[in-house]
């Protein structure tokens, strides 16, 4: 590998060498031989334990390809059909009427609502203990889908929880035991397992640390749900798995072909998601990959097919995202020219405090809660002026406030609207009341006070709602919600629906 790329990699991850800080494992192999191997930072900041080759990381959604691989082993034996309705295997878990196939689960085109968003709307905090039973029970309550199956792609973690359930029911083994017997042990992945209970001990496990711009805070992760997440492994073990992309041994070639094939939607367009994997082209070279994000853990695996590069990046902090950095490296390896990053000049606004949002293509919001502070899942993040933009802590994230608000995350820019803070008319009081949902098994209260409208939940607190159009409002950050009030035939408000980036039109009835 060119020396300039090695230097670039060292520079990209230099932040992980600044004192006692979290870090990660970065690996690049070509033709199965190492061309870049580095361990950075600390697996435990409190105990000053450095990251080593044996440090085990939670890799979040990188888990999905292993869940699909387990399923494909059963497909190869004729025990599961990809084109069967999932009711064939999960009759007791399905309340929605539309048929959904196993294949559609794998491809994220099923329409099944996203697990984590459902739990968040139910009032479960992301740092709560979450068991597999919690995951299955909230999926079981859903009476409707996001959309007609195969009509569009929307990422849903629930799909892979359901696949895990199919594997367990057909094999008679837990997903972790099945993978250990059929994939981990045969490939020599000695440091890899599925965390099936949040109290499960995993030796040499890295802790998760959120960079708040000033220090590192412990980012709690109490997941015991799996299928979509909860794989624990090392970069070295993942390199053993990535060789399977090139020369399969534990799966048939046809199974990997399915996992790397992007399906056609009913519109005739090709979806961007394959089977537990993503596929893109850099400089004409096919790159198969998947990333993962949970708490402050970040992970990515990549395989550049014809150049035979295997790339792994694992981290226990979010301040340098391996997906973004290693994608840039992958493009260099593929000979793709680096594009110029756009510049969005602006002037400093006198008043930056406010709620900034975009409704399309996905509801997204940033909220400056006071001058120099951005709302965050943990403590507020500091905002510091760099030129004409506000930088979020030490992250590669920026907020441009004027003349047109824009959010920039790792070079990708989304233009925003600043919410109207004007008092709402007195007639807004008709929305006030309590709203319940069987699907979420929870209750919300809409409160109109001092010209402001709030959506209140006993665990989530008050979220101010800002007007979009008649009967429709937007509010919240984790997640950002579009709230539409529903009316009966006489025009009286009788309910509301909530939509997010991964969940559409969950309806609640006014009491």
C-alpha positions in Angstrom: 0.0 0.0 0.0 1.3 3.5 -0.9 3.1 5.2 2.0 1.0 8.3 1.5 -2.1 6.3 2.4 -0.5 4.9 5.5 0.4 8.4 6.6 -3.2 9.5 5.9 -4.6 6.7 8.0 -2.3 7.6 10.9 -3.4 11.2 10.7 -7.1 10.3 10.5 -6.9 8.4 13.8 -4.4 10.7 15.6 -7.1 11.9 18.0 -7.1 8.4 19.5 -3.5 8.9 20.6 -4.1 12.1 22.6 -3.5 11.0 26.2 -5.7 8.5 27.9 -8.6 8.3 25.5 -10.7 5.6 23.8 -9.7 4.4 20.4 -10.0 1.3 18.3 -8.6 -1.3 15.9 -7.9 -0.6 12.3 -6.9 -3.3 9.8 -6.4 -3.4 6.1 -5.4 -6.7 4.3 -4.8 -7.4 0.6 -4.8 -10.9 -0.7 -5.1 -12.0 2.9 -1.8 -10.3 3.9 -1.6 -7.3 6.3 -0.8 -3.9 4.8 -2.0 -1.8 7.7 -2.5 -2.8 11.4 -2.9 -0.4 14.3 -4.4 -0.5 17.7 -5.2 3.0 19.2 -6.2 4.3 22.6 -7.8 2.6 25.6 -10.4 -0.1 25.9 -11.1 1.1 29.5 -10.3 4.7 30.2 -11.1 4.3 33.9 -8.7 1.4 34.3 -6.1 2.6 31.7 -6.3 -0.6 29.8 -5.0 -0.1 26.2 -6.7 -1.6 23.1 -4.8 -4.7 22.0 -5.4 -7.4 19.3 -7.5 -9.3 21.8 -9.8 -6.4 22.7 -13.4 -7.3 22.0 -15.8 -4.6 20.6 -19.5 -4.4 20.3 -20.0 -4.0 16.5 -23.7 -3.1 16.4 -25.3 -3.5 12.9 -22.2 -5.3 11.5 -24.1 -8.2 13.2 -26.8 -8.3 10.6 -24.7 -10.1 8.0 -24.0 -12.9 10.5 -27.7 -13.3 11.2 -28.5 -13.6 7.5 -25.6 -16.0 7.1 -27.1 -18.2 9.8 -30.4 -18.1 8.0 -28.8 -19.0 4.7 -27.3 -22.1 6.2 -30.8 -23.3 6.9 -31.9 -22.3 3.4 -29.1 -24.4 2.0 -30.4 -27.4 3.9 -34.0 -26.8 2.6 -35.3 -26.0 6.1 -36.3 -22.4 5.3 -37.6 -20.8 2.1 -36.6 -17.2 1.3 -39.9 -16.7 -0.5 -42.1 -18.1 2.3 -44.4 -15.8 4.2 -42.8 -15.3 7.6 -46.1 -16.5 9.2 -44.9 -20.0 8.1 -42.3 -19.8 10.9 -43.5 -17.0 13.2 -47.3 -17.3 13.2 -47.6 -16.0 16.8 -45.5 -12.9 16.1 -47.5 -11.4 13.2 -50.6 -9.3 13.6 -50.4 -7.2 10.4 -52.4 -8.5 7.4 -50.0 -8.1 4.5 -47.8 -11.1 3.6 -44.1 -10.5 4.2 -41.5 -12.9 2.9 -38.2 -14.0 4.6 -36.4 -12.5 1.7 -38.0 -9.1 2.3 -36.8 -9.2 5.9 -33.2 -9.7 4.7 -33.4 -6.9 2.1 -35.0 -4.3 4.5 -38.0 -4.0 2.1 -40.6 -5.7 4.4 -42.3 -2.6 5.7 -41.9 -3.9 9.3 -41.5 -1.0 11.7 -38.0 -0.3 13.2 -37.4 -1.9 16.6 -35.4 0.9 18.3 -37.8 3.6 17.2 -40.8 1.6 18.5 -39.1 1.2 21.9 -38.1 4.9 22.0 -41.7 6.0 21.4 -42.8 3.5 24.0 -40.6 5.4 26.5 -37.7 3.0 26.6 -34.5 4.9 26.9 -31.5 3.8 24.8 -29.5 3.1 28.0 -32.2 1.0 29.6 -31.9 -2.7 29.9 -33.4 -4.2 26.7 -33.9 -8.0 26.4 -34.7 -10.1 23.5 -38.2 -10.6 25.0 -38.6 -6.8 25.0 -37.8 -6.7 21.4 -40.0 -9.5 20.3 -43.0 -8.2 22.4 -43.0 -4.7 20.8 -42.7 -6.2 17.3 -45.6 -8.6 18.1 -47.9 -5.7 18.9 -47.7 -4.1 15.5 -50.9 -4.2 13.5 -49.7 -2.3 10.5 -46.6 -1.9 8.3 -44.7 1.2 7.3 -45.5 0.5 3.6 -46.5 -2.2 1.2 -43.7 -4.9 1.1 -41.2 -4.5 -1.7 -42.5 -1.0 -2.6 -39.5 0.8 -0.9 -36.4 0.4 1.2 -36.4 1.6 4.8 -33.8 0.3 7.3 -35.5 -1.6 10.1 -33.7 -3.4 12.9 -36.9 -5.4 13.6 -36.3 -7.4 10.4 -33.2 -9.0 11.8 -34.7 -9.8 15.2 -37.4 -11.7 13.3 -34.7 -13.5 11.2 -32.9 -14.5 14.5 -36.2 -15.9 15.8 -36.6 -18.0 12.6 -33.1 -19.4 13.0 -33.7 -20.3 16.6 -37.0 -21.9 16.0 -35.9 -24.0 13.0 -32.4 -24.9 14.4 -33.5 -25.5 18.0 -30.5 -23.5 19.1 -29.9 -20.0 20.2 -28.5 -17.7 17.5 -25.2 -17.4 19.3 -24.8 -21.1 19.7 -25.8 -21.8 16.1 -23.2 -19.2 14.8 -20.5 -20.5 17.1 -21.0 -24.1 15.9 -21.4 -23.3 12.2 -19.3 -20.1 11.5 -17.2 -18.9 14.4 -15.5 -22.1 15.4 -15.0 -23.4 11.8 -13.3 -20.1 10.9 -11.3 -19.8 14.0 -13.1 -16.7 15.3 -12.1 -17.5 18.9 -12.9 -14.0 20.3 -16.4 -13.7 18.7 -19.8 -14.2 20.3 -23.3 -12.9 20.4 -24.3 -11.1 23.6 -27.7 -12.7 24.3 -28.2 -11.2 27.7 -27.2 -7.8 28.9 -25.7 -9.3 32.0 -23.5 -11.7 30.0 -19.8 -11.4 30.8 -17.4 -11.0 27.8 -13.7 -11.1 28.6 -11.5 -8.3 27.2 -14.6 -6.3 26.2 -14.0 -2.6 25.4 -16.2 0.0 27.2 -18.1 2.7 25.3 -17.2 6.4 25.7 -19.0 9.4 24.4 -16.8 12.4 23.5 -18.8 15.4 24.7 -16.2 17.9 23.4 -14.5 18.4 26.7 -14.1 14.9 28.2 -15.1 11.3 27.7 -18.3 10.1 29.3 -19.3 6.5 29.8 -22.0 5.6 27.2 -24.1 2.9 28.7 -25.1 -0.1 26.5 -27.4 -2.6 28.1 -28.6 -4.5 25.1 -29.6 -8.2 25.4 -31.5 -8.1 22.1 -29.7 -9.6 19.1 -30.1 -10.4 15.5 -29.8 -6.8 14.5 -27.0 -6.1 16.9 -25.0 -7.5 19.8 -22.2 -9.3 18.0 -18.9 -8.9 19.9 -15.7 -9.5 18.1 -12.2 -8.3 17.2 -10.8 -6.9 14.0 -8.6 -10.0 13.6 -11.6 -12.3 13.8 -13.5 -10.1 11.3 -10.6 -10.4 8.8 -11.1 -14.2 9.0 -14.8 -13.7 8.1 -14.0 -11.3 5.3 -12.0 -13.9 3.5 -15.3 -15.7 3.1 -16.4 -12.9 0.8 -13.6 -13.9 -1.5 -13.6 -17.7 -1.1 -16.6 -19.0 0.8 -16.0 -22.1 2.9 -18.8 -22.1 5.5 -21.5 -21.0 3.1 -22.2 -21.8 -0.5 -21.3 -19.2 -3.2 -25.0 -18.9 -4.0 -25.7 -17.8 -0.4 -23.1 -15.0 -0.6 -24.4 -14.0 -4.0 -27.8 -13.5 -2.4 -26.3 -11.5 0.5 -24.6 -9.2 -2.0 -27.5 -8.8 -4.5 -29.5 -5.6 -4.3 -33.2 -6.4 -5.1 -35.6 -4.8 -7.4 -38.4 -2.8 -5.9 -41.9 -3.0 -7.2 -41.3 0.3 -9.0 -38.5 -1.3 -11.0 -35.8 0.6 -9.2 -32.9 -1.2 -7.5 -32.8 -1.0 -3.8 -29.6 0.3 -2.1 -29.6 -2.6 0.5 -28.7 -6.2 -0.2 -29.0 -9.1 2.3 -27.5 -7.9 5.6 -24.9 -6.1 3.5 -24.6 -3.0 1.4 -23.0 -2.7 -2.0 -21.5 0.4 -3.7 -19.0 1.1 -6.5 -15.9 3.2 -6.1 -14.0 4.0 -9.3 -15.7 1.1 -11.0 -14.8 -1.4 -8.2 -17.5 -3.2 -6.2 -17.3 -2.6 -2.5 -19.3 -4.8 -0.1 -19.6 -3.4 3.4 -21.7 -2.7 6.5 -21.3 -0.3 9.4 -22.6 -0.3 12.9 -23.6 2.4 15.5 -24.7 1.7 19.1 -24.0 4.0 22.1 -20.5 5.4 21.3 -19.3 2.2 19.5 -18.6 2.6 15.8 -17.7 -0.3 13.4 -17.3 -1.0 9.7 -16.2 -3.9 7.5 -15.4 -3.6 3.8 -14.3 -5.9 1.0 -13.1 -4.5 -2.3 -13.9 -7.4 -4.6 -11.6 -7.4 -7.6 -8.7 -5.7 -5.7 -9.1 -8.2 -2.8 -8.8 -5.7 0.0 -10.3 -6.5 3.4 -10.9 -3.5 5.7 -12.0 -3.4 9.3 -12.5 -0.5 11.7 -13.7 -0.8 15.2 -14.0 2.0 17.8 -15.3 2.6 21.3 -15.9 6.3 20.8 -17.8 8.4 18.2 -15.3 11.2 17.6 -13.7 9.6 14.5 -16.1 7.5 12.5 -14.4 4.4 10.9 -17.1 4.3 8.2 -16.3 7.8 7.0 -12.5 7.6 7.3 -12.2 4.1 5.8 -14.6 4.9 3.0 -12.3 7.7 2.0 -9.3 5.3 2.1 -11.3 2.7 0.1 -11.9 5.3 -2.6 -8.2 6.1 -2.7 -7.4 2.4 -3.1 -10.0 2.2 -5.9 -8.4 5.1 -7.7 -11.5 7.3 -7.3 -10.6 11.0 -7.3 -11.4 12.9 -4.1 -14.2 15.3 -4.6 -14.0 18.8 -3.3 -15.9 19.4 -0.2 -18.6 22.0 -0.6 -18.3 25.4 1.2 -21.4 27.1 2.6 -20.4 30.6 3.6 -22.6 32.4 6.2 -22.5 35.1 8.7 -22.8 34.7 12.4 -26.4 35.1 13.5 -27.1 37.2 16.6 -29.4 34.5 17.9 -28.5 30.9 17.4 -30.8 29.3 20.0 -33.6 27.4 18.4 -35.0 24.2 16.9 -33.6 23.4 13.4 -35.2 20.7 11.3 -35.8 19.1 8.0 -38.9 17.0 7.3 -37.8 15.4 4.0 -36.3 13.0 3.1 -36.3 12.0 6.7 -37.4 14.0 9.8 -34.2 15.2 11.4 -33.6 17.9 14.0 -30.8 19.7 15.9 -31.7 21.9 18.9 -29.5 24.7 20.3 -30.8 24.9 23.8 -28.8 27.9 24.8 -26.0 30.0 23.3 -23.0 27.7 22.7 -24.8 24.4 23.7 -26.4 21.8 21.5 -28.9 19.3 22.9 -27.4 15.8 23.1 -28.4 12.4 24.4 -26.1 12.9 27.4 -24.9 16.3 28.6 -25.1 19.2 26.2 -22.4 19.4 23.5 -20.4 22.7 23.3 -20.7 24.7 20.1 -17.6 26.6 19.1 -17.3 29.0 16.2 -14.9 27.9 13.5 -14.9 30.5 10.8 -18.5 30.9 9.8 -19.7 27.6 11.3 -20.5 26.2 14.7 -18.5 23.0 15.4 -20.1 20.4 17.6 -17.4 19.6 20.3 -14.5 17.8 18.7 -16.7 16.0 16.1 -16.7 16.6 12.4 -20.2 18.0 12.7 -21.1 21.6 12.0 -24.2 23.9 12.2 -24.4 26.8 9.8 -27.0 29.2 11.2 -27.4 31.9 8.5 -28.3 33.0 5.9 -29.7 29.5 5.4 -29.4 27.0 8.3 -27.5 23.8 7.3 -26.3 20.7 9.2 -23.0 19.2 8.0 -22.1 15.7 9.3 -18.8 14.3 8.0 -19.1 16.3 4.8 -22.7 15.5 4.0 -24.8 18.7 4.1 -28.6 18.9 4.9 -30.3 22.2 4.7 -32.6 23.0 7.6 -35.5 25.2 8.6 -35.5 27.2 11.8 -38.7 26.6 13.7 -41.2 29.4 14.1 -41.2 30.4 17.8 -44.3 32.6 17.5 -47.1 31.9 20.0 -49.8 29.5 18.6 -53.4 30.7 18.3 -55.9 29.9 21.1 -57.6 27.3 18.9 -54.6 25.1 19.2 -56.0 24.0 22.6 -58.3 21.6 20.8 -55.4 19.3 20.4 -54.9 19.0 24.1 -55.7 15.7 25.8 -54.5 12.2 26.4 -53.7 9.8 23.6 -53.2 6.0 23.9 -51.7 3.3 21.6 -52.1 -0.5 21.9 -49.2 -1.0 19.5 -46.8 1.1 21.7 -48.5 0.0 24.9 -48.2 3.6 26.2 -49.9 7.0 26.6 -49.0 10.5 25.6 -50.5 13.8 26.7 -50.7 16.9 24.5 -50.5 20.1 26.5 -51.2 23.6 25.3 -49.6 26.2 27.6 -48.6 29.8 27.1 -49.1 29.7 23.4 -46.9 26.5 23.0 -47.9 23.0 22.2 -46.1 20.0 23.9 -46.1 16.3 23.5 -45.6 14.8 27.0 -44.6 11.2 28.0 -43.9 10.2 31.6 -40.5 8.8 30.7 -39.5 11.0 27.7 -40.6 14.4 29.2 -42.0 17.3 27.3 -41.2 17.8 23.6 -42.2 21.1 22.2 -44.2 20.8 18.9 -43.6 23.4 16.1 -46.2 23.9 13.3 -45.5 22.5 9.8 -49.0 22.9 8.2 -52.6 22.4 9.2 -52.9 19.8 12.0 -49.3 18.8 11.5 -46.3 19.6 13.8 -42.7 18.6 14.3 -40.6 18.1 17.4 -38.1 16.0 19.3 -34.5 15.1 18.5 -34.1 11.5 19.7 -36.1 10.7 17.5 -37.4 13.7 15.5 -41.2 13.2 15.2 -43.8 14.5 12.8 -47.1 14.6 14.7 -50.3 14.8 12.7 -53.6 15.2 14.5 -56.5 13.2 13.1 -60.2 14.2 12.9 -63.5 12.3 12.8 -66.2 12.8 10.2 -67.5 15.9 12.2 -64.1 17.5 12.2 -63.3 16.9 15.9 -59.8 15.8 16.9 -60.0 12.1 17.8 -56.4 10.9 17.5 -52.9 11.6 16.3 -50.2 9.8 14.3 -46.4 9.8 14.8 -43.9 9.4 12.0 -40.1 9.3 12.2 -37.3 8.5 9.7 -37.9 4.7 10.2 -41.5 4.5 11.4 -44.6 5.8 9.6 -48.0 6.7 11.0 -48.3 5.0 14.3 -51.7 6.0 15.4 -52.9 6.9 18.9 -56.5 7.4 20.0 -57.7 10.4 22.0 -59.2 9.4 25.3 
